[in-house]
Amino acid sequence: FPSLFLSPPPTSPPPLLRYFYITNYTFREADQGKRGRGMAILYALVARGSVVLVEFSGAATNASAVARQILERIPGDQDTHVSYSQDRYVFHVKRTDGITVLCVADDTAGRRIPFAFLEDIHGRFVKTYGRACHIAPAYGMNDEFSRVLGQQIDYYTNDPDADRMNRIKGEMSQVRNVMIENIDKVLERGERLELLVDKTANMQGNTVRFRKQARRFRNTVWWRNVKLTYAI
């Protein structure tokens, strides 16, 4: 994948990390004009599994390369809301019904705005293309929808009403539960993300087992009460 670095990394990272390295200089050049406003969304894509259907970048970065590696490591058969941090930047991911929306934001943006952006883009994309989302080739929607990505990035980055509207709607409460992991932990070794996903799966499995055990306990108590009633 062609390098988009504006300057070489100050130190030489391990072989795998070298591919994903994001220099602070790259992003500082891109968002220095927006930094004063407290937040910036710099890059976004929509994908089906690991197939990128559309992307937009407001800066010369290698965020696209990192995003693809994240896509390849997230199972495509389960919905996901997760964030991965890298220095002052965070990769936010929303996967619903096999369609993934990802964006890179300045860490000062918090989580409510980026996930409001992801929710907005997911809704617009599915409404526009319907079932075509699931059969389109790579970059099949790029000519049309990249402009929408650019417009909405500008809106959520610069318009104060974007945050105000989402506070009023109260639709982003699930963001409180979004896990943030350092992206170095994810990309240093492939099994790191797999371990994270497995841990999530185990947590879900434990929840199911707990519910079953609770149900069996309630049934046992009920039958015990019935037997006591007949005995009396």
Rosetta constraint file for C-alpha pairs under 8 A:
AtomPair CA 1 CA 65 HARMONIC 7.22 0.50
AtomPair CA 3 CA 62 HARMONIC 6.66 0.50
AtomPair CA 4 CA 60 HARMONIC 6.22 0.50
AtomPair CA 4 CA 61 HARMONIC 5.39 0.50
AtomPair CA 4 CA 62 HARMONIC 5.21 0.50
AtomPair CA 5 CA 22 HARMONIC 7.70 0.50
AtomPair CA 5 CA 23 HARMONIC 7.25 0.50
AtomPair CA 5 CA 26 HARMONIC 6.49 0.50
AtomPair CA 5 CA 60 HARMONIC 7.48 0.50
AtomPair CA 5 CA 61 HARMONIC 6.21 0.50
AtomPair CA 5 CA 62 HARMONIC 6.57 0.50
AtomPair CA 6 CA 25 HARMONIC 7.27 0.50
AtomPair CA 6 CA 26 HARMONIC 5.66 0.50
AtomPair CA 6 CA 60 HARMONIC 7.52 0.50
AtomPair CA 6 CA 61 HARMONIC 7.80 0.50
AtomPair CA 7 CA 23 HARMONIC 7.54 0.50
AtomPair CA 7 CA 25 HARMONIC 7.18 0.50
AtomPair CA 7 CA 26 HARMONIC 7.33 0.50
AtomPair CA 8 CA 23 HARMONIC 7.72 0.50
AtomPair CA 9 CA 21 HARMONIC 7.39 0.50
AtomPair CA 9 CA 22 HARMONIC 7.97 0.50
AtomPair CA 9 CA 23 HARMONIC 6.13 0.50
AtomPair CA 12 CA 18 HARMONIC 7.01 0.50
AtomPair CA 13 CA 17 HARMONIC 5.78 0.50
AtomPair CA 13 CA 18 HARMONIC 5.19 0.50
AtomPair CA 13 CA 21 HARMONIC 7.76 0.50
AtomPair CA 14 CA 18 HARMONIC 5.88 0.50
AtomPair CA 15 CA 19 HARMONIC 7.02 0.50
AtomPair CA 16 CA 20 HARMONIC 7.12 0.50
AtomPair CA 16 CA 187 HARMONIC 7.55 0.50
AtomPair CA 16 CA 188 HARMONIC 6.64 0.50
AtomPair CA 16 CA 189 HARMONIC 7.88 0.50
AtomPair CA 17 CA 21 HARMONIC 5.82 0.50
AtomPair CA 17 CA 184 HARMONIC 7.71 0.50
AtomPair CA 17 CA 187 HARMONIC 6.79 0.50
AtomPair CA 17 CA 188 HARMONIC 6.07 0.50
AtomPair CA 20 CA 62 HARMONIC 7.45 0.50
AtomPair CA 20 CA 65 HARMONIC 6.82 0.50
AtomPair CA 20 CA 66 HARMONIC 5.49 0.50
AtomPair CA 20 CA 187 HARMONIC 7.71 0.50
AtomPair CA 21 CA 62 HARMONIC 7.94 0.50
AtomPair CA 22 CA 26 HARMONIC 7.27 0.50
AtomPair CA 22 CA 61 HARMONIC 7.54 0.50
AtomPair CA 22 CA 62 HARMONIC 6.69 0.50
AtomPair CA 22 CA 63 HARMONIC 7.47 0.50
AtomPair CA 22 CA 86 HARMONIC 7.86 0.50
AtomPair CA 23 CA 27 HARMONIC 7.08 0.50
AtomPair CA 24 CA 28 HARMONIC 5.97 0.50
AtomPair CA 24 CA 87 HARMONIC 7.84 0.50
AtomPair CA 25 CA 29 HARMONIC 6.11 0.50
AtomPair CA 26 CA 30 HARMONIC 6.65 0.50
AtomPair CA 26 CA 60 HARMONIC 6.92 0.50
AtomPair CA 26 CA 61 HARMONIC 6.06 0.50
AtomPair CA 27 CA 31 HARMONIC 6.11 0.50
AtomPair CA 27 CA 59 HARMONIC 7.31 0.50
AtomPair CA 27 CA 60 HARMONIC 8.00 0.50
AtomPair CA 27 CA 61 HARMONIC 7.02 0.50
AtomPair CA 28 CA 32 HARMONIC 5.44 0.50
AtomPair CA 30 CA 42 HARMONIC 7.82 0.50
AtomPair CA 30 CA 58 HARMONIC 7.40 0.50
AtomPair CA 30 CA 59 HARMONIC 5.16 0.50
AtomPair CA 30 CA 60 HARMONIC 7.29 0.50
AtomPair CA 31 CA 35 HARMONIC 5.82 0.50
AtomPair CA 31 CA 40 HARMONIC 6.79 0.50
AtomPair CA 31 CA 42 HARMONIC 7.68 0.50
AtomPair CA 32 CA 36 HARMONIC 7.64 0.50
AtomPair CA 34 CA 38 HARMONIC 7.10 0.50
AtomPair CA 34 CA 39 HARMONIC 6.72 0.50
AtomPair CA 34 CA 40 HARMONIC 6.23 0.50
AtomPair CA 35 CA 39 HARMONIC 6.09 0.50
AtomPair CA 35 CA 40 HARMONIC 7.01 0.50
AtomPair CA 37 CA 158 HARMONIC 7.54 0.50
AtomPair CA 38 CA 108 HARMONIC 5.91 0.50
AtomPair CA 38 CA 109 HARMONIC 6.68 0.50
AtomPair CA 39 CA 105 HARMONIC 7.39 0.50
AtomPair CA 39 CA 106 HARMONIC 5.73 0.50
AtomPair CA 39 CA 107 HARMONIC 7.44 0.50
AtomPair CA 39 CA 108 HARMONIC 5.30 0.50
AtomPair CA 39 CA 109 HARMONIC 4.43 0.50
AtomPair CA 39 CA 157 HARMONIC 6.34 0.50
AtomPair CA 40 CA 105 HARMONIC 5.57 0.50
AtomPair CA 40 CA 106 HARMONIC 5.31 0.50
AtomPair CA 40 CA 108 HARMONIC 7.96 0.50
AtomPair CA 40 CA 109 HARMONIC 6.53 0.50
AtomPair CA 40 CA 157 HARMONIC 5.14 0.50
AtomPair CA 41 CA 103 HARMONIC 6.94 0.50
AtomPair CA 41 CA 104 HARMONIC 5.83 0.50
AtomPair CA 41 CA 105 HARMONIC 4.20 0.50
AtomPair CA 41 CA 106 HARMONIC 6.45 0.50
AtomPair CA 41 CA 109 HARMONIC 7.97 0.50
AtomPair CA 41 CA 114 HARMONIC 7.38 0.50
AtomPair CA 41 CA 153 HARMONIC 6.05 0.50
AtomPair CA 41 CA 156 HARMONIC 7.60 0.50
AtomPair CA 41 CA 157 HARMONIC 5.99 0.50
AtomPair CA 42 CA 57 HARMONIC 6.13 0.50
AtomPair CA 42 CA 58 HARMONIC 5.32 0.50
AtomPair CA 42 CA 59 HARMONIC 6.39 0.50
AtomPair CA 42 CA 103 HARMONIC 7.40 0.50
AtomPair CA 42 CA 104 HARMONIC 5.62 0.50
AtomPair CA 42 CA 105 HARMONIC 5.77 0.50
AtomPair CA 42 CA 106 HARMONIC 7.71 0.50
AtomPair CA 42 CA 153 HARMONIC 7.60 0.50
AtomPair CA 43 CA 55 HARMONIC 7.64 0.50
AtomPair CA 43 CA 56 HARMONIC 5.81 0.50
AtomPair CA 43 CA 57 HARMONIC 4.37 0.50
AtomPair CA 43 CA 58 HARMONIC 6.08 0.50
AtomPair CA 43 CA 59 HARMONIC 7.47 0.50
AtomPair CA 43 CA 63 HARMONIC 7.20 0.50
AtomPair CA 43 CA 103 HARMONIC 5.40 0.50
AtomPair CA 43 CA 104 HARMONIC 5.15 0.50
AtomPair CA 43 CA 105 HARMONIC 7.41 0.50
AtomPair CA 44 CA 55 HARMONIC 5.65 0.50
AtomPair CA 44 CA 56 HARMONIC 5.47 0.50
AtomPair CA 44 CA 57 HARMONIC 6.53 0.50
AtomPair CA 44 CA 101 HARMONIC 7.31 0.50
AtomPair CA 44 CA 102 HARMONIC 5.49 0.50
AtomPair CA 44 CA 103 HARMONIC 4.12 0.50
AtomPair CA 44 CA 104 HARMONIC 6.45 0.50
AtomPair CA 44 CA 149 HARMONIC 6.97 0.50
AtomPair CA 45 CA 52 HARMONIC 6.97 0.50
AtomPair CA 45 CA 53 HARMONIC 7.55 0.50
AtomPair CA 45 CA 54 HARMONIC 5.57 0.50
AtomPair CA 45 CA 55 HARMONIC 3.98 0.50
AtomPair CA 45 CA 56 HARMONIC 6.33 0.50
AtomPair CA 45 CA 101 HARMONIC 5.81 0.50
AtomPair CA 45 CA 102 HARMONIC 5.41 0.50
AtomPair CA 45 CA 103 HARMONIC 6.55 0.50
AtomPair CA 45 CA 149 HARMONIC 7.94 0.50
AtomPair CA 46 CA 52 HARMONIC 6.07 0.50
AtomPair CA 46 CA 53 HARMONIC 5.72 0.50
AtomPair CA 46 CA 54 HARMONIC 5.39 0.50
AtomPair CA 46 CA 55 HARMONIC 6.36 0.50
AtomPair CA 46 CA 99 HARMONIC 7.12 0.50
AtomPair CA 46 CA 100 HARMONIC 5.61 0.50
AtomPair CA 46 CA 101 HARMONIC 4.55 0.50
AtomPair CA 46 CA 102 HARMONIC 6.54 0.50
AtomPair CA 46 CA 122 HARMONIC 7.93 0.50
AtomPair CA 47 CA 51 HARMONIC 5.35 0.50
AtomPair CA 47 CA 52 HARMONIC 4.18 0.50
AtomPair CA 47 CA 53 HARMONIC 5.10 0.50
AtomPair CA 47 CA 54 HARMONIC 7.00 0.50
AtomPair CA 47 CA 99 HARMONIC 5.86 0.50
AtomPair CA 47 CA 100 HARMONIC 5.07 0.50
AtomPair CA 47 CA 101 HARMONIC 6.49 0.50
AtomPair CA 48 CA 52 HARMONIC 6.47 0.50
AtomPair CA 48 CA 53 HARMONIC 7.00 0.50
AtomPair CA 48 CA 98 HARMONIC 5.95 0.50
AtomPair CA 48 CA 99 HARMONIC 4.88 0.50
AtomPair CA 48 CA 100 HARMONIC 6.16 0.50
AtomPair CA 48 CA 133 HARMONIC 7.30 0.50
AtomPair CA 48 CA 134 HARMONIC 6.81 0.50
AtomPair CA 49 CA 71 HARMONIC 6.71 0.50
AtomPair CA 49 CA 72 HARMONIC 7.46 0.50
AtomPair CA 49 CA 75 HARMONIC 7.95 0.50
AtomPair CA 49 CA 76 HARMONIC 5.35 0.50
AtomPair CA 49 CA 98 HARMONIC 6.35 0.50
AtomPair CA 49 CA 99 HARMONIC 6.85 0.50
AtomPair CA 49 CA 100 HARMONIC 7.04 0.50
AtomPair CA 50 CA 68 HARMONIC 6.74 0.50
AtomPair CA 50 CA 71 HARMONIC 5.18 0.50
AtomPair CA 50 CA 72 HARMONIC 5.44 0.50
AtomPair CA 51 CA 137 HARMONIC 7.70 0.50
AtomPair CA 51 CA 138 HARMONIC 5.63 0.50
AtomPair CA 52 CA 138 HARMONIC 5.46 0.50
AtomPair CA 52 CA 139 HARMONIC 6.00 0.50
AtomPair CA 53 CA 136 HARMONIC 7.42 0.50
AtomPair CA 53 CA 137 HARMONIC 7.02 0.50
AtomPair CA 53 CA 138 HARMONIC 4.99 0.50
AtomPair CA 53 CA 139 HARMONIC 4.07 0.50
AtomPair CA 53 CA 140 HARMONIC 5.55 0.50
AtomPair CA 53 CA 141 HARMONIC 5.72 0.50
AtomPair CA 53 CA 142 HARMONIC 6.37 0.50
AtomPair CA 54 CA 138 HARMONIC 7.85 0.50
AtomPair CA 54 CA 139 HARMONIC 5.12 0.50
AtomPair CA 54 CA 140 HARMONIC 7.17 0.50
AtomPair CA 54 CA 141 HARMONIC 5.63 0.50
AtomPair CA 54 CA 142 HARMONIC 4.30 0.50
AtomPair CA 54 CA 145 HARMONIC 6.68 0.50
AtomPair CA 54 CA 146 HARMONIC 6.04 0.50
AtomPair CA 55 CA 139 HARMONIC 7.93 0.50
AtomPair CA 55 CA 142 HARMONIC 6.64 0.50
AtomPair CA 55 CA 146 HARMONIC 5.95 0.50
AtomPair CA 55 CA 149 HARMONIC 7.48 0.50
AtomPair CA 56 CA 146 HARMONIC 5.60 0.50
AtomPair CA 56 CA 147 HARMONIC 7.93 0.50
AtomPair CA 56 CA 149 HARMONIC 6.24 0.50
AtomPair CA 56 CA 150 HARMONIC 6.39 0.50
AtomPair CA 57 CA 61 HARMONIC 7.96 0.50
AtomPair CA 57 CA 150 HARMONIC 7.84 0.50
AtomPair CA 58 CA 150 HARMONIC 7.63 0.50
AtomPair CA 62 CA 66 HARMONIC 6.76 0.50
AtomPair CA 63 CA 67 HARMONIC 5.97 0.50
AtomPair CA 63 CA 104 HARMONIC 7.49 0.50
AtomPair CA 64 CA 68 HARMONIC 6.29 0.50
AtomPair CA 65 CA 69 HARMONIC 6.62 0.50
AtomPair CA 66 CA 70 HARMONIC 6.41 0.50
AtomPair CA 67 CA 71 HARMONIC 6.22 0.50
AtomPair CA 67 CA 91 HARMONIC 7.79 0.50
AtomPair CA 67 CA 102 HARMONIC 7.60 0.50
AtomPair CA 68 CA 72 HARMONIC 6.27 0.50
AtomPair CA 69 CA 73 HARMONIC 6.46 0.50
AtomPair CA 69 CA 187 HARMONIC 7.92 0.50
AtomPair CA 70 CA 74 HARMONIC 6.46 0.50
AtomPair CA 73 CA 190 HARMONIC 7.64 0.50
AtomPair CA 73 CA 193 HARMONIC 6.62 0.50
AtomPair CA 73 CA 194 HARMONIC 7.04 0.50
AtomPair CA 74 CA 193 HARMONIC 7.73 0.50
AtomPair CA 74 CA 194 HARMONIC 7.91 0.50
AtomPair CA 74 CA 197 HARMONIC 7.71 0.50
AtomPair CA 76 CA 98 HARMONIC 5.88 0.50
AtomPair CA 77 CA 97 HARMONIC 7.80 0.50
AtomPair CA 77 CA 98 HARMONIC 6.52 0.50
AtomPair CA 78 CA 95 HARMONIC 7.62 0.50
AtomPair CA 78 CA 96 HARMONIC 7.57 0.50
AtomPair CA 78 CA 97 HARMONIC 7.59 0.50
AtomPair CA 78 CA 98 HARMONIC 7.51 0.50
AtomPair CA 79 CA 94 HARMONIC 7.54 0.50
AtomPair CA 79 CA 95 HARMONIC 5.05 0.50
AtomPair CA 79 CA 96 HARMONIC 4.86 0.50
AtomPair CA 79 CA 97 HARMONIC 6.61 0.50
AtomPair CA 79 CA 98 HARMONIC 7.46 0.50
AtomPair CA 80 CA 93 HARMONIC 7.16 0.50
AtomPair CA 80 CA 94 HARMONIC 5.54 0.50
AtomPair CA 80 CA 95 HARMONIC 4.86 0.50
AtomPair CA 80 CA 96 HARMONIC 6.84 0.50
AtomPair CA 81 CA 92 HARMONIC 7.71 0.50
AtomPair CA 81 CA 93 HARMONIC 5.70 0.50
AtomPair CA 81 CA 94 HARMONIC 4.71 0.50
AtomPair CA 81 CA 95 HARMONIC 6.61 0.50
AtomPair CA 81 CA 175 HARMONIC 7.79 0.50
AtomPair CA 81 CA 178 HARMONIC 5.97 0.50
AtomPair CA 81 CA 179 HARMONIC 7.83 0.50
AtomPair CA 82 CA 92 HARMONIC 6.07 0.50
AtomPair CA 82 CA 93 HARMONIC 5.33 0.50
AtomPair CA 82 CA 94 HARMONIC 6.82 0.50
AtomPair CA 82 CA 178 HARMONIC 5.31 0.50
AtomPair CA 82 CA 179 HARMONIC 5.42 0.50
AtomPair CA 82 CA 180 HARMONIC 6.47 0.50
AtomPair CA 83 CA 90 HARMONIC 6.47 0.50
AtomPair CA 83 CA 91 HARMONIC 5.44 0.50
AtomPair CA 83 CA 92 HARMONIC 4.34 0.50
AtomPair CA 83 CA 93 HARMONIC 6.00 0.50
AtomPair CA 83 CA 178 HARMONIC 6.82 0.50
AtomPair CA 83 CA 179 HARMONIC 6.10 0.50
AtomPair CA 83 CA 180 HARMONIC 4.69 0.50
AtomPair CA 83 CA 181 HARMONIC 6.44 0.50
AtomPair CA 84 CA 90 HARMONIC 5.48 0.50
AtomPair CA 84 CA 91 HARMONIC 5.02 0.50
AtomPair CA 84 CA 92 HARMONIC 6.54 0.50
AtomPair CA 84 CA 180 HARMONIC 5.33 0.50
AtomPair CA 84 CA 181 HARMONIC 4.69 0.50
AtomPair CA 84 CA 182 HARMONIC 5.34 0.50
AtomPair CA 84 CA 183 HARMONIC 4.99 0.50
AtomPair CA 85 CA 89 HARMONIC 5.83 0.50
AtomPair CA 85 CA 90 HARMONIC 4.20 0.50
AtomPair CA 85 CA 91 HARMONIC 6.21 0.50
AtomPair CA 85 CA 107 HARMONIC 7.97 0.50
AtomPair CA 85 CA 180 HARMONIC 6.68 0.50
AtomPair CA 85 CA 181 HARMONIC 5.95 0.50
AtomPair CA 85 CA 182 HARMONIC 4.53 0.50
AtomPair CA 85 CA 183 HARMONIC 5.18 0.50
AtomPair CA 86 CA 90 HARMONIC 5.90 0.50
AtomPair CA 86 CA 91 HARMONIC 7.88 0.50
AtomPair CA 86 CA 182 HARMONIC 6.05 0.50
AtomPair CA 86 CA 183 HARMONIC 5.45 0.50
AtomPair CA 86 CA 184 HARMONIC 7.03 0.50
AtomPair CA 88 CA 106 HARMONIC 6.01 0.50
AtomPair CA 88 CA 107 HARMONIC 5.21 0.50
AtomPair CA 88 CA 108 HARMONIC 7.95 0.50
AtomPair CA 89 CA 104 HARMONIC 6.68 0.50
AtomPair CA 89 CA 105 HARMONIC 5.64 0.50
AtomPair CA 89 CA 106 HARMONIC 4.62 0.50
AtomPair CA 89 CA 107 HARMONIC 5.00 0.50
AtomPair CA 90 CA 104 HARMONIC 5.59 0.50
AtomPair CA 90 CA 105 HARMONIC 5.43 0.50
AtomPair CA 90 CA 106 HARMONIC 6.36 0.50
AtomPair CA 90 CA 107 HARMONIC 5.85 0.50
AtomPair CA 91 CA 102 HARMONIC 6.90 0.50
AtomPair CA 91 CA 103 HARMONIC 5.76 0.50
AtomPair CA 91 CA 104 HARMONIC 4.58 0.50
AtomPair CA 91 CA 105 HARMONIC 6.66 0.50
AtomPair CA 92 CA 102 HARMONIC 5.62 0.50
AtomPair CA 92 CA 103 HARMONIC 5.41 0.50
AtomPair CA 92 CA 104 HARMONIC 6.33 0.50
AtomPair CA 92 CA 105 HARMONIC 7.66 0.50
AtomPair CA 92 CA 114 HARMONIC 6.92 0.50
AtomPair CA 92 CA 115 HARMONIC 7.18 0.50
AtomPair CA 93 CA 100 HARMONIC 7.01 0.50
AtomPair CA 93 CA 101 HARMONIC 5.99 0.50
AtomPair CA 93 CA 102 HARMONIC 4.53 0.50
AtomPair CA 93 CA 103 HARMONIC 6.78 0.50
AtomPair CA 93 CA 118 HARMONIC 7.72 0.50
AtomPair CA 94 CA 100 HARMONIC 5.64 0.50
AtomPair CA 94 CA 101 HARMONIC 5.33 0.50
AtomPair CA 94 CA 102 HARMONIC 6.38 0.50
AtomPair CA 94 CA 115 HARMONIC 7.61 0.50
AtomPair CA 94 CA 118 HARMONIC 6.54 0.50
AtomPair CA 94 CA 119 HARMONIC 7.70 0.50
AtomPair CA 95 CA 99 HARMONIC 5.52 0.50
AtomPair CA 95 CA 100 HARMONIC 4.10 0.50
AtomPair CA 95 CA 101 HARMONIC 6.32 0.50
AtomPair CA 96 CA 100 HARMONIC 6.45 0.50
AtomPair CA 99 CA 122 HARMONIC 7.74 0.50
AtomPair CA 99 CA 133 HARMONIC 7.75 0.50
AtomPair CA 100 CA 122 HARMONIC 7.81 0.50
AtomPair CA 101 CA 118 HARMONIC 5.85 0.50
AtomPair CA 101 CA 121 HARMONIC 7.28 0.50
AtomPair CA 101 CA 122 HARMONIC 6.40 0.50
AtomPair CA 102 CA 118 HARMONIC 6.88 0.50
AtomPair CA 103 CA 114 HARMONIC 7.22 0.50
AtomPair CA 103 CA 118 HARMONIC 7.37 0.50
AtomPair CA 105 CA 109 HARMONIC 6.56 0.50
AtomPair CA 105 CA 114 HARMONIC 6.97 0.50
AtomPair CA 109 CA 113 HARMONIC 6.55 0.50
AtomPair CA 109 CA 114 HARMONIC 7.09 0.50
AtomPair CA 110 CA 114 HARMONIC 7.38 0.50
AtomPair CA 111 CA 115 HARMONIC 6.01 0.50
AtomPair CA 111 CA 175 HARMONIC 6.56 0.50
AtomPair CA 112 CA 116 HARMONIC 5.95 0.50
AtomPair CA 112 CA 163 HARMONIC 7.88 0.50
AtomPair CA 112 CA 166 HARMONIC 7.96 0.50
AtomPair CA 112 CA 172 HARMONIC 6.29 0.50
AtomPair CA 112 CA 175 HARMONIC 6.46 0.50
AtomPair CA 113 CA 117 HARMONIC 6.13 0.50
AtomPair CA 113 CA 156 HARMONIC 6.86 0.50
AtomPair CA 113 CA 162 HARMONIC 7.55 0.50
AtomPair CA 113 CA 163 HARMONIC 6.25 0.50
AtomPair CA 113 CA 166 HARMONIC 7.91 0.50
AtomPair CA 114 CA 118 HARMONIC 6.25 0.50
AtomPair CA 114 CA 156 HARMONIC 7.88 0.50
AtomPair CA 115 CA 119 HARMONIC 6.00 0.50
AtomPair CA 115 CA 172 HARMONIC 7.29 0.50
AtomPair CA 115 CA 175 HARMONIC 7.09 0.50
AtomPair CA 116 CA 120 HARMONIC 6.09 0.50
AtomPair CA 116 CA 166 HARMONIC 7.06 0.50
AtomPair CA 116 CA 172 HARMONIC 6.68 0.50
AtomPair CA 117 CA 121 HARMONIC 6.13 0.50
AtomPair CA 117 CA 152 HARMONIC 7.33 0.50
AtomPair CA 117 CA 153 HARMONIC 7.60 0.50
AtomPair CA 117 CA 156 HARMONIC 6.65 0.50
AtomPair CA 118 CA 122 HARMONIC 6.02 0.50
AtomPair CA 119 CA 123 HARMONIC 6.22 0.50
AtomPair CA 120 CA 124 HARMONIC 6.23 0.50
AtomPair CA 121 CA 125 HARMONIC 5.93 0.50
AtomPair CA 121 CA 149 HARMONIC 7.33 0.50
AtomPair CA 121 CA 152 HARMONIC 7.85 0.50
AtomPair CA 122 CA 126 HARMONIC 6.13 0.50
AtomPair CA 123 CA 127 HARMONIC 6.00 0.50
AtomPair CA 124 CA 128 HARMONIC 6.00 0.50
AtomPair CA 125 CA 129 HARMONIC 6.13 0.50
AtomPair CA 125 CA 130 HARMONIC 7.82 0.50
AtomPair CA 125 CA 145 HARMONIC 7.86 0.50
AtomPair CA 126 CA 130 HARMONIC 5.01 0.50
AtomPair CA 126 CA 131 HARMONIC 7.87 0.50
AtomPair CA 126 CA 133 HARMONIC 7.09 0.50
AtomPair CA 129 CA 133 HARMONIC 5.91 0.50
AtomPair CA 131 CA 135 HARMONIC 7.37 0.50
AtomPair CA 132 CA 136 HARMONIC 5.76 0.50
AtomPair CA 136 CA 140 HARMONIC 5.63 0.50
AtomPair CA 136 CA 141 HARMONIC 7.86 0.50
AtomPair CA 139 CA 143 HARMONIC 7.98 0.50
AtomPair CA 141 CA 145 HARMONIC 5.73 0.50
AtomPair CA 141 CA 146 HARMONIC 7.63 0.50
AtomPair CA 142 CA 146 HARMONIC 5.22 0.50
AtomPair CA 143 CA 147 HARMONIC 7.71 0.50
AtomPair CA 144 CA 148 HARMONIC 7.60 0.50
AtomPair CA 145 CA 149 HARMONIC 6.43 0.50
AtomPair CA 146 CA 150 HARMONIC 6.26 0.50
AtomPair CA 147 CA 151 HARMONIC 6.14 0.50
AtomPair CA 148 CA 152 HARMONIC 6.08 0.50
AtomPair CA 149 CA 153 HARMONIC 5.96 0.50
AtomPair CA 150 CA 154 HARMONIC 6.25 0.50
AtomPair CA 151 CA 155 HARMONIC 6.27 0.50
AtomPair CA 152 CA 156 HARMONIC 6.04 0.50
AtomPair CA 153 CA 157 HARMONIC 5.88 0.50
AtomPair CA 154 CA 158 HARMONIC 5.80 0.50
AtomPair CA 154 CA 159 HARMONIC 7.61 0.50
AtomPair CA 155 CA 159 HARMONIC 5.15 0.50
AtomPair CA 155 CA 162 HARMONIC 6.87 0.50
AtomPair CA 156 CA 160 HARMONIC 7.88 0.50
AtomPair CA 156 CA 162 HARMONIC 5.50 0.50
AtomPair CA 156 CA 163 HARMONIC 7.59 0.50
AtomPair CA 160 CA 164 HARMONIC 6.56 0.50
AtomPair CA 161 CA 165 HARMONIC 5.76 0.50
AtomPair CA 162 CA 166 HARMONIC 6.51 0.50
AtomPair CA 163 CA 167 HARMONIC 6.26 0.50
AtomPair CA 164 CA 168 HARMONIC 6.36 0.50
AtomPair CA 165 CA 169 HARMONIC 6.18 0.50
AtomPair CA 166 CA 170 HARMONIC 5.88 0.50
AtomPair CA 166 CA 171 HARMONIC 6.65 0.50
AtomPair CA 166 CA 172 HARMONIC 7.24 0.50
AtomPair CA 167 CA 171 HARMONIC 7.84 0.50
AtomPair CA 174 CA 178 HARMONIC 7.14 0.50
AtomPair CA 181 CA 185 HARMONIC 7.28 0.50
AtomPair CA 181 CA 186 HARMONIC 7.61 0.50
AtomPair CA 182 CA 186 HARMONIC 6.96 0.50
AtomPair CA 183 CA 187 HARMONIC 6.11 0.50
AtomPair CA 184 CA 188 HARMONIC 5.48 0.50
AtomPair CA 185 CA 189 HARMONIC 7.38 0.50
AtomPair CA 185 CA 192 HARMONIC 6.31 0.50
AtomPair CA 185 CA 193 HARMONIC 7.75 0.50
AtomPair CA 186 CA 190 HARMONIC 6.92 0.50
AtomPair CA 186 CA 191 HARMONIC 7.98 0.50
AtomPair CA 186 CA 192 HARMONIC 5.23 0.50
AtomPair CA 186 CA 193 HARMONIC 5.01 0.50
AtomPair CA 187 CA 192 HARMONIC 7.33 0.50
AtomPair CA 187 CA 193 HARMONIC 7.63 0.50
AtomPair CA 188 CA 192 HARMONIC 7.49 0.50
AtomPair CA 190 CA 194 HARMONIC 7.01 0.50
AtomPair CA 191 CA 195 HARMONIC 5.91 0.50
AtomPair CA 192 CA 196 HARMONIC 6.37 0.50
AtomPair CA 193 CA 197 HARMONIC 6.20 0.50
AtomPair CA 194 CA 198 HARMONIC 6.01 0.50
AtomPair CA 195 CA 199 HARMONIC 6.02 0.50
AtomPair CA 196 CA 200 HARMONIC 6.38 0.50
AtomPair CA 197 CA 201 HARMONIC 6.20 0.50
AtomPair CA 198 CA 202 HARMONIC 6.06 0.50
AtomPair CA 199 CA 203 HARMONIC 6.18 0.50
AtomPair CA 200 CA 204 HARMONIC 6.29 0.50
AtomPair CA 201 CA 205 HARMONIC 6.12 0.50
AtomPair CA 202 CA 206 HARMONIC 6.04 0.50
AtomPair CA 203 CA 207 HARMONIC 6.26 0.50
AtomPair CA 204 CA 208 HARMONIC 6.40 0.50
AtomPair CA 205 CA 209 HARMONIC 6.23 0.50
AtomPair CA 206 CA 210 HARMONIC 6.03 0.50
AtomPair CA 207 CA 211 HARMONIC 6.28 0.50
AtomPair CA 208 CA 212 HARMONIC 6.31 0.50
AtomPair CA 209 CA 213 HARMONIC 6.12 0.50
AtomPair CA 210 CA 214 HARMONIC 6.08 0.50
AtomPair CA 211 CA 215 HARMONIC 6.11 0.50
AtomPair CA 212 CA 216 HARMONIC 6.19 0.50
AtomPair CA 213 CA 217 HARMONIC 6.13 0.50
AtomPair CA 214 CA 218 HARMONIC 6.23 0.50
AtomPair CA 215 CA 219 HARMONIC 6.24 0.50
AtomPair CA 216 CA 220 HARMONIC 6.12 0.50
AtomPair CA 217 CA 221 HARMONIC 6.25 0.50
AtomPair CA 218 CA 222 HARMONIC 6.14 0.50
AtomPair CA 219 CA 223 HARMONIC 6.21 0.50
AtomPair CA 220 CA 224 HARMONIC 6.15 0.50
AtomPair CA 221 CA 225 HARMONIC 6.24 0.50
AtomPair CA 222 CA 226 HARMONIC 6.28 0.50
AtomPair CA 223 CA 227 HARMONIC 6.18 0.50
AtomPair CA 224 CA 228 HARMONIC 6.24 0.50
AtomPair CA 225 CA 229 HARMONIC 6.16 0.50
AtomPair CA 226 CA 230 HARMONIC 6.40 0.50
AtomPair CA 227 CA 231 HARMONIC 6.08 0.50
AtomPair CA 228 CA 232 HARMONIC 6.17 0.50
